[in-house]
Amino acid sequence: MIWQIQDAKNKLSEVIERAIQEGPQEITKRGKKTAILLSINDYLKLKRKQKSISDFFRTSPLSEITFERSKDLPRDIDL
């Protein structure tokens, strides 16, 4: 559901309950999307999915590939 910020302030308990029951609640300020209220369970799911960049590369299927620098001489070019 989408809530205007003033309504969200006035009905905070309802906004929280809906976040728990229905999922993320969007909050707008002057008609612009401003915030999302998540239940703690939704937040923890998102947080669990995050990995560090080093973990990402370490577990990548491409981690077995090795690269070697070419020992060829640079090519000649006309300037």
Beta strands, then each sheet from edge to edge (+ up, - down):
strand 1: 2-4
strand 2: 25-29
strand 3: 32-37
sheet 1: 1+ 2+ 3-
end
